[in-house]
Amino acid sequence: MQTPKAWTDRGQHALMAQGGHDDAARFNAISSLNAFLSTRIMPTVKAAYEHRGRQGFRLRHGRDVEALEDVGEALAGDPAYQAWSTLRRNTMEMRQQAGRALVLRQADALAARAASLNAGSDRLQLDPGLDVPGYVAGGDQHLMPGGYATELFPGDVSNPANYDAGIFATLGGGAGPWSDLAGRSLVAWLKAAHPSFRPRRILDMGCGMGHNTLPLRAAYPDAEIIAIDVAAPMLRYGHARARSLGVTDITFRQADATRTGLAAGSFDLVFTTMVLHETSREAVDAMFAEALRLLSPGGLTIHLEQPPYRQFGSFEQFMRDWDGRNNNEPFWSELHRMSLPDALVAAGFDRAEVFESEAGEPRAPGQAEDFGRAPKWYTAGAWRR
């Protein structure tokens, strides 16, 4: 079994929640359990499906499985699947419990550090009157109590700090010390596929805490970058985190990506990284239309996500769909069933300028994989000509 990176190997910055021996041990146990589930338990589920579930389905229906729902019926009550699913749910719950235990005992100190780092900067632009969409305000995304937008007290950053601490354990360090693999992969794709592309203004839609924004700053140091999100705590944390890492020229603005209020035709690159599945069908359509409005001629919009289900057989579709059924991801299933290229065309992009691709950064020998996920991100995008 591939050994995950130790939790203490994560990148350090001034806003990172600090933990002791017991905190590290909890997170390392979660990482190891995730790796065990992916490399040891998952193959037993596949074997149980092929030798018990699928055969039973054929006997009952006189046909083979065709859709992921058929796989669900075939595995209903199967002990191998039940064990895998229960343990996976437990790892997600344990990640949140470990993160909250870490950050809540230092919530005041974290808020004070964020306030100090953010003081005097006009690059953090919060809008207390913004109407936060229900898909953000109304759920405990990834089982995180309160989700992205909750504030326990004025200036609170405990949920972003929890997310920052826990994502490293969930991925076993597979996204790198700064958990920014998606951003680095986008940069690698842009540099390889379009080396002459030099965006002057860049918009990150749904930036969260800016993990995947900062690689764009490193790649395009002369570009103006605006990173928007609807969740004030994430922006407060992300702006402070960036400043603690020496990045002081990215604007973190509280705004809805479906209606940004930014000037039409004013951006050369509009992107998202693992954001669309956190929204809704209506929001995706509106975000694509807004991207078209915001792009200047020759501009690019590109969106990184997990691959659509149509790229896999029915068994893998069902297993990938677990997040939609069990991890407080209400739009996960629908997003991965839909065609993002068709949605871009429906938003007004020319079909000839719409594309699908893969974005990835070469992994160093022995670098941890992200447990069963594709080593490259699925990308869908379009040029505005």
N, C-alpha and C positions, 0 to 999 in steps of 0.2 A: 504494500500500500504506500502511495506517495505521501510523504510527511508534509503537512502544512507548515507554513511559516509561523514562527512564534509570534504571539501577540505583541511582545516587546520589540519586535522588528518593525513595527509600524512607524511611519514618519512622525517626527515630533515637531510640534509648533506650540506657540505660547498659549493657545486656547485649548489644546488637547487635555481632556480629563486625565488626571494622573491616578494610577492605581498601584497597589502593592502586590505582594506575592500571591495572595488569594485571588485577587481580581484577574491577574494574568493566568493563573491556573484554571479559573472558570472559563475564560475565553479560549484558552488552548484546548480544553476538553471539548468545547463546542466545535472548534475547528476540526479536531480529530474525529469527532462523531460524524460530522458532515462528510468527511473523507471516507469514513468507514461505510456510511450509508450508500455513497455513490459507487465505491469500488468493490464492496463485498456483498452488501444486501441487494442492491439493484440487480445484479445478475441472477440472484435467486428468484426475484420477482419475475424476470423475463422467462426463466426456466419454468416457473409455476404456470405462467400464462400459456406457454407453448404446450406443455405436457398435461395440464389439467384444465385451465380455463378455456382455452381456445377449442380444445376437443369437446368439452362439455357444451360450449356454445353451438358447435356444429351439430351435435346430436340433438339439441333442443330445437334448432331452427332449420336444419337441413341446408345450411349455407355457411360460408366462412364469414368472419368479422369483416365489416366494411368501414366503420366509422369509429371514432374514439369512444362514442357512447356504447358501442358494442363491446369494446374492450372493458369498459366500466362494468357492464353486466357480467362479462366473463370472469372478472376478478372480484366481483362482489362476494364478500365473506371469505375470500382466500386468505389463509393465515400469513403467507409470505407478504402479500401486498399490505395487509392490515399492520403487520409489524413495521414495514418500511414507512408507511404513511404516519403511523402513530409516533415513531421515533423522529421523523422529519418535523412533524408539528411540534414535538417537544423541543427540538433544537431551536426552532424559531422562538418559542416561548422563553426558553432559557437565555437566548441571546438578549431578549428585551429585559428579562429580569436582571441579568448580569449588568447590562448597560445602565438600567435605572438605579440599581444599587450603587453603581460607581458614581453617577453624575448627581443624583439627588443629594448626596451628603456633601457635595461641594458646589451646589447650584448657585449659592450667593457669590462665591468666589469666582466662578466662571462668568457670571453676569457682570461682575465688577471688572474682570479682565477684558471682556468684550467692550464694555463701555469705555474703558481707558483707551483701548486700541482704536475705537471708532470716533473718539472725541476730536472735534475740530475738522473733520473731513466732510466735504460736500459730495463725496462719492457714494455715500450710503443715503439713499432717498426712499424713505418709507412713507406710506400713504395710509394713515389710520382709517380713512373713510372708504378704502377699497372693499368691495363686496367679494369676499373669498368664495369661490365656487364650492358647491356642496360636495363634489368629489374629493376635495381637499379638506374642507372644514368638517365634513360629516362622518369621517371614518378613522379607524385606527390602522392606517396603512402598515402593512408588514407586521401587524399585531403590535405596533408601537402605540401605547395608550395616548390618545389625543391627537395622533397624527402629526403632520408637519407644521400646522399653523397654531397649535395650542401654546399659550403662555400661562404658566402657573402664577406669575407675578410680573410686574412691569420690568422689561429688559431681560426676561428669561431666555436662556439659550440651552436649557437642559435637554430638550428633545433632539436638537441638532447635534449636541455633544454625544448623546446616546447613539445616534445614528453613526456618527464619525467613529466612535469606539467599536461599535458592533459590526459594521460592514466588513472590517478587516477580518474578523473572526468567521463571519459567514462565508467569505470567499477564501479563507485560509491564506490570505496574503496574495491570492492569485491576481489581483488587480494592481499589485505593486504597493510599495510602502505608503503612497499617498492615495490609494484607492482611486486612481485616475486613469485606469486602462482605457476606458471608452474615449476620453479626450485625447490620449496619446494615439489611440488607434485612428481616430478621425484625422489627426495631423499626419500620421504616416500615410493614410490613403490620399489625402490632398497632395502631399509632397511627391508621392509616386505617380498618381494618375494625372495630376494637373500641376506640374512643377512651376509653370509660369503664372499660376493664379496667385495674385497678391491682393487680398481683400484689404480695403482701407477702413471699412466699418463692419464690425461683426456683432451679431446679436445672438446671445444664448437664451433660448426660450425654456423656462423651467430650470433655472440653474441650480436650484437647491442651495447647497453651501459652497458651490463653486469648484468642487473637485475637478470637474471636467472642463471648466472654463480656463483654468490657469495654463494648461498645456497650449491653448491657442495663443495666450500672451507670449509664451516662450517662443512659439513658432513664428509669430507675426508681431515683432516688437514695435513696429511703427503704426499698427492698426489701433483705431479707437474701438474699445470693446465695452458693450453694455450687456449686463447679465440681469435678466428679470425673473421674478418669481412672485407668487401670490402670498407666500408665507413669510411674515416679518421675522420670526425667530431664525429661519434659515438664512435670510439675507444678513441679519445682524451678526450671526456667527460667521457666515462666509466672508463678509467684508473684513471682519476682525482677523479671521484666519489668513486671508490673503495679505493683509498688512503685516502680520507677524512673520510672513515668509518673504517680505520685502517687495510685494506687489502692491503698489499704491495708486495705479492709474486705471483700474477697472471700475466702472460705475455699476453698483448693485442697486437696482431700482425695483420697488414693489409695484408690479403691474400684472395684468391678466394677459396672457399670450394670445387670447382670442380677440382682444381689442387693446392694443398696446398704447395707443395715443401718440405713437412716434410718427415722424414724417414719412409720407409715401416716397418710395424710390430712394431711400436714404441708406440702404445697407447693401453690401456686396456678398455677405455670407450670413444666413440665418439657419441655425441648427438646433437640434435637440439630442440629448444622450439619455436613453432609457427613461424617457419622460412620458411618452404617449400613452403607455399602458396605465399610467396613473390618472388619466383623464376620463373622457367619455367620447362616444362616437360624434356627438354634436361638437364637442370641443376640438377633436382632431380636424374635422372639416373646417371649422372656423380658424384654427391655427394655420392650416395650409393656405386658406384664402388670405389671411393676414400676412403670411410670408410672401405671397405673390405681390400684395400691395406694397410691402416694405422694400422689396428687392429693386435695385437699379438694373438697367439693361446689362446683360452679361453676368448678373448675380446668380448665386447658387443657394438653394435650400437643401439640406441633407439631414437625415434622421436615423439615428442608430438605435436598434432594438434587438431583442432576441428574434430568431428566424420565424417566419410564418409557418403554421402547421403544415401547409401544403408541401413543404420540403421533406416531410418525414412520413414514415408508415404509421398506421393507426395506433400501435402500441406506444411508440415514442410520443405521438400526439397526446395520448391520454396521460402519460407520465408528466409531460411538460405542462399539461393543463391543471396539474395539482395546485399551482398557486392561485388559479382562479377559483378553485373549489374550497381551499383550506387555508389561505394565507391573507385574507382580507384584501384581495385584488379584484374588485368587482368588474373591471373592464379588461382584465388580462385575456380572458377567453375570446371575447369578441374581437379585440385588436388582432390577435394572432390568427384569427379566421379570415379577417378582411384583407383586401388588396390595397396596400398603401399607394402603389402606382395609380390604380384606378381612382383613389381618393384625391391624389394630386391633380389628375386630369379633371375631375369633377370640380376642383377648386379653381380651375382656369388655366393651368399649365398646359403647354402644347405637348401632346403625346410623344412627339418626336424628341422632346427634350427631357422626358422622364426616364429614369433608369433605376435598376436594382444592382447592388454590388455587395462586396464584403469588405470590411475594414478591420485591419488587425495590425498589431505590432509584433515583430519577431520575438519569440520568447528565448531567453537565455537557457542553455542546457541545464536541466534539473529544476527549472523554475516551476512552481506549483501551478497546475491547471485549476480552473474554477469549477471543479467537481461536476462533471457531466455536461457542462454547457459547451457550446461550440467555441473553438479557440478564436474565431473571428466573429465580429458583429455583423449582423445583417444591416444593410443600409438601403434606404430608398430616398430618392432625391430628384431634383429637377433644376434645370437652368432656365433663367428668364432671358430670352433673346430680344 
